Every structure is written in structure tokens, then in C-alpha cells.
Amino acid sequence: MNRRSTRDDVARQAGVSKTTVTYVLGERHDIAIPEATRERVRYAAQELGYRPHAAAKALRSGRTQAITVAFPVRIGAHNAHILQVMERQTNENGFRMVATTIGRNGTESVETDLSAISSSLTDGIILVDMPAVFHSSIESNISKGKAIVSVGVFTVPNTNRVEVNLEQAAHDAFLHLMDSGRRRIAIFGAGIHEAEDVFESFAAQGQLDPRLSAYRRSMHEAGYPLEVIPGSPGSRRASVKAIQTYVAQEGCPDALFCWNDEMAVAASFALRGIGYRIPEDVLLVGCDGLEEGEYMNPSLSTIVQPVEQMCAGAWRLMVNCLDNPAETQRQHIRMNAKFVGRDSSQQR
């Protein structure tokens, strides 16, 4: 087995002391070392394949070069897309990413999960779409010494944040369905039940999801009744069953707005399996803008979230937090989601 190169090896190859190697590879520019010597050390390290020990490097610099990215409960397809883009951002900037979830074992695990994240050996935490019910636990369990950025449709107060406005795009989607002449427009959602009761209770807690808010506003303005179909965002099989059971009991809506694109895929499969055509019988709209939707037949109308821009903005804020730890002024970046109409919601 090949022996791992050490600082002593680099020093011998470059013809300098081990201390000089430490200063050069540790980017100590406060030490007067000729640039030619620095180049010689870097070249020797590269030629030997030398990599500083991560723990020792972190101890010297006070940085681990690692960032935690945390999601609520589960990592679905949309969050997996965010994860992929965020990992690219961190890696391109010399950091590694540690992904985790909060509340995966129920609400009783939220504080335990947050405490573990806070004490982990990472330089900062990016919180993705943390619901309001988590906010007080985040405030009390995450160390004030950590660099924190929140990003998504749901952001955390008193943090640097990148906030995505989903409500206007959702409103545009509902208007699009109405303009197509459909009147029985249902929302297929995550754990939502009796329409008005849910809307009022969520609004009272300040937790009304922008999809629900846009739905209620759009339907009330048009004078149309609300129709809410409960669903499970974590299981396509459960979503298929939910749609088929609902249609068997209540009949089929003539337009369906789904909580996310995964549920829209399930709804399409379920409806076609019991003889309904999309879009001839049922117009269909998803949410999140997954690439998969472009390749469905018919292609899926959806609300596209600006994932690339979200992640780039979150990374800029994180770098600013790390470089300016004493900064108390919170930064707030706002972005808009966009409704994209495709074949699944085109009137035929």
C-alpha cells in the first residue's frame, strides 16, 4: 500500500523547512515568504498528492470547510434537486456538504435533531423550507455562534434568508384553470382536510401555505366552491389510492391543482387508470418545476421554483456570514416562482 505523503515529504522535495510548508499551505500571508518559494511548495505538494489532514486544518483555521443543509421531515424530489444544486455550490467553493432532515421521527424529535445539528462540526447551517411550527425550536436550539441561512417558500425569522414567493404563481395557475372554462377546481394537498376549517385554523396560526392562500383567494373571487382532496406528499402509491377513492365517492373534478409535481404524476396515473383523460376531462397542474414533468405525456403544467438562483443566493449569504461573523444586520433576498403552462392544462 502506498504511504500517504506528509509535510516532511513536501518540505524535502521543495527544499524548505516543515514550518514553511505549514505557512504556505495554510495560506499564511502574514508571514514573509517569497512567492517563488510558495510556488515551489505548492508544486511539491501537488506532485506528491499531499492533502492536509482535515481535522488538523480545521483546528488551525477555525473552519471545518463543511456546511450542513437541513430539510424538514423528508427529502422528496424537489428537495433532492435543491440538494444537488447546493452540493455543487459548496464543492465549487472548496466546502463539503452534510445533508440531514429535521423531524423525521415526528415532532418530538425536532429539538433533538436541531440540537445535534447545532453541535455538529460544520461552519454553518442552511435551513430549507422550515415550517412555522419549527421556528421556536430553531430559535432555542441552534447556537448563536453558527452561521445560519434559511431558504425557500418558508424561511425563518431573524436569519439571513432567501425567500421564494409562491403565492402569485399559484394564483396565476388557478386563473389559468378558470380561463379554460373549468368550474370544479380541486386542490390535491398534503394533509389538508375540510377546506374552510383548515384555511381558518392555519391562518390563525400564521401558517397558511401560499398554495392554500392562493386557492382560497382565487376561488372566492370567482365565486366557486372550495374542494380539497387530502393527500400524502411522501408516497405516490398513497396518492394514487387517495385520488381513486375520492373520485369513486365524490365524482371527478374537472381541474386539479396538485401540491407538488410528484403528486401530479400520481394523480395523472390514477385518473387515467380509471378512464379519465388529461387534459380533455381533467386539467392538471403541479408545483415545483421538476424536470420529470417536461417528459410526461401530456407534459405537466407546473409552478417552477428558481432553484439555481435560490441556492446561489443562499451560498452568497452563507459566505458573508462566515466572512463577517460580527455582522448583526440580516440580509433578505426575495425571488418569485413562475407558472409555466404546458399540455396537461391546455383546453381541447
N, C-alpha and C positions, 0 to 999 in steps of 0.2 A: 504494500500500500504506500502511495506517495505521501511523504511527510508534508504537513501544512507549513507554508513559508511563514517566517517570523520577522519581527522588526530587526533582529540581529542579521538575518539574511539580507534584508534590504539595505541595511547600513553597510555591510561588507561589499555588496555589489555596487553601491553608489559611492563608496569611499568616504563615508561620513560617520559621525557618531550616532548611537541609537537615539540620543536626545534630539538630535537634528531631525531624524526621521519622524519622531513623535511630533515635533513642532510643525513640520511641513505637512504631514498627513492629517494633523489636527487643525489645519488652516489657521495657525497662529501667526497672523500678520503683524502682531505687536513685537515680534522677535525679529531682529535684523538678520536676515538670511538672504544672500544674493539670489536673484531669480534663476541664474544658471544652476545653482545648487538645488533649488527647489525642483527645477525641471528634471535634473538628474535623479533625484529621489523618486519623483512621480514615475519616471520611466522605469526605474528599477522595480518599483512596486508592481507596476503593470506587467512587466516582463516575468516576474516571479509569481504573478497571480495572488499577491498578498492582499488580504482583506482584514481590516482591524476587527478585533473581537467586539461584537455588538454591545455587550454589557459594559465592557471597559470603556468603549467610546461614549456610551450614554452617561457613564459616571463622570467622565472628564468634561463632557459638553453640557450636561444637564438636560439633554434631549435623548429620547429613545428613537426618534425618526419614525414613530408609529402613530397612527390616528385610528380611534375607534369610530365606526359608523354603526349606529343603533337604529333598529326598526321596531315598531310596535307589534307584538304578538307573533307575526309570521312574515316570511319573505315570499310574497307572491310574485307574479310575473312582472308587474310594474316595478316593484322594489328590486327585483333581480336586475332589471335594466338600470336603475339608479346605481345599484351596487357595482355593476360592470363599468359604468362611466366613472364613478367615484374612484374605483381602483386604478383606472388608467390615469386619472388626475394625480392621485397620490404617488404612484410609481414613477410617473414622468418627472416628478419634483423631488425624487430621492427619498420618499417615505414609503412605508408599507401600511397596508390597511388591515384592521381587525374588525370583522363583522360580527354583530350579535343582535339578539332580539330581547325585548323587554315585555314581561307579562305573558310569556308563552305558556306558563303553568297556571294562568288565572291571575286575577287582580291581587291575590295575596302574595304573589311572587314579585310584584312590581318593585317594591322598595328593596328587596334583596338583590334583584337584578341591577338596579341603579347603583346600589352601594358597591357591588362588585365591579361595575364599570368605572366608578369614580376612583377606586383604589387600584385599578389596573395600571400597568407600566406603559401608558401611552401619553403622548403630549397633549392631545386634545380629543374632543368628542363632537361628532356631527350627529345630531338627532333628526331623524327623518319622519315627518308626518306624525308627531306625537299628539294624541288626542288630549282634549282639555282635562279629562279625568286623571291624566298622568302628571299634570303640571305642578301641583303642590308637592308631589313626591319628588319630582325632579329638583324643585327648589330646595327641598330639605335634605336630599341625599347626595347630590353631586357637589364635590368640593369646589369652593370658590376659587381655588388655585388653578383649576383646569380651564383651558381654552375651550369655550363651548359655542357652537353654531347650530341653529335649528333651520331646517329647510323643508319646504313642501306646502301643501294646502293648509296644513295645521302646523303652526310654529309656536314656540314657547316664549312667553313674555320675559322681558329683562335678559334676553340673549341677543347676540348678533344673529340676524335671520334673513333668509331668502324666502319670501312669501309668494305663493302662486295663487292668483285669483282665478278660481274655477267657476264661480257663480255666473259671470256674464256669458261664458262659453256654454254653460249648461242652459241658461235662458235662451240663447241663440238656437240651441238644439231643439228645445221644446217649441219655439216659434216655427222652426223649420217643419216639425211634425204637424203643427196646426195648419200651416200654409199648404200642406199637402192634402188638406181636407179631412184629416183624421180627427175624431172626436173622443173616442175612448182610448185615452193615452195613459198607460200604466207605467209605474216605476218599479223595477225589479231590484230590490235593495238588500243591504246587509243587516239582517237582524231587525228590520223595521216592520211594525205590525199595523195596528189600527191607525189610519192616516192622521186624523186631526189630533187624537190623543198623543201620538208620537211627536208630531210637529210642536204642539204646545209644551210638552214636557221637556223636549230637547231645547227649545228656545228659552224656556225659563232658566235652564242651567247654563245658558250661553254656549251650548254645544251643537247647535243646529248645523248639520253638514250643508255645504253650499249646494250640493245636488238637490237635497230636500228643499232648501230655501228657494232655489230657482224653480223647482217643480211647483211648489205651493203658489208662488207669485204668478207664474205663467198661467196656471190653471184657474186661479181666482180671477185674474184679469180677463180671461176668455169666458169665464162663467161655466167652466167644465168641471165635472166631479173628479175628486181625487180617487185614485185606485192604486193601492200599494200591495205589491207581492213580496212577501218575506223571502229571503234567500240566504245562502251560505257562500261568502266570497272565497272560502278556503277549499271548496270541493265542487268540482264540475259535476260529479255524479249526483250530489245532493241538489245542485241547481237544476239539473235535468228533471229530477223527480219533482222538485218544487213547482216548476212550470207545468209539467204534465198533470199534476194533482190539482193545481189551481184552475187550469183550463177545463178539466173534467167537472169541476164543481161550479165554476163561475162563468164559463164560456171564455172566449178568447178576445183580448183587447185588439184593436186594430193598429196600435202602435206601442212599442215597448222601448223604454229607456233603461239601460242596464247599468248597475253600479260600477262595473268595470268591464274591460274587454273580455276577460276570462268568463264572466257570467254571460256576456253576449254570445260567445261561442257556444256555451252550454244551452242557452235559450234557442239559438238557431237550430242546434241538433235536436232539441226536444220538440220544437214546433214542427219541423219538417218530418220528424218521426211519427207525428200524429196527423199528418196530412195538410198542414198549413204551409203556404208558400211565402217566401220573403223575396221581394217586398210586396208582391201582389196582394196578399191577405194581411200581412203584418209588417209595418215598417219597423226597422230595428236600428238602435243607436247604442254604442258602447261608450266607454270612458277610459282614458289614459293614453291611447295612441300607440298600442303595441304594434310592432311590425307584422305580427301574425295576421292582424285584421286586413291588411292590404291584399293578402293572398287567399282570403276566404272567397267563397262563391255563393252569393254575391259579396263583393268587397264591403267591409264593415265601415259604416259611418261612425265617427267617434270624436271625442274631445281629446286633443293632443296636448299633453303637458310638455313644457320646454325643458326636457331632462338635461340635455347638454348644457344649456345656459344656467340651469339651476345648480348643477354640480360645479361648473366653473365659478359661479358667484359664491357658492359655499366655500370653495377652496380659497378664493381671494380673501374672504372674511377670516378664514382659519389662519392663513399666513399672517394677516395683520394682527390677529390675536397673539400669535406666537412671537412675532417680532416686537410687539408693543404690549407686554403683559400689564403695564400700569394704566393703560387706556381704559377709562370708565365710560366714555361715550359709546353707546350701542349703535351699530350700523344696521340699516334696514333696506334691503333691496326688494323691489316689487316686480313681479312678472305676470304675464297673462297667458292662460291656456287658450286654445283656439278650437272652435268646432270645425270639423272637416267632413263635409257631406260626400258620401260615396254611394254605391249602388244599393246598399241594403235599406236606404231610406228614400229612394227616388220613386215617386208615384208612377205607376204604369197603367 
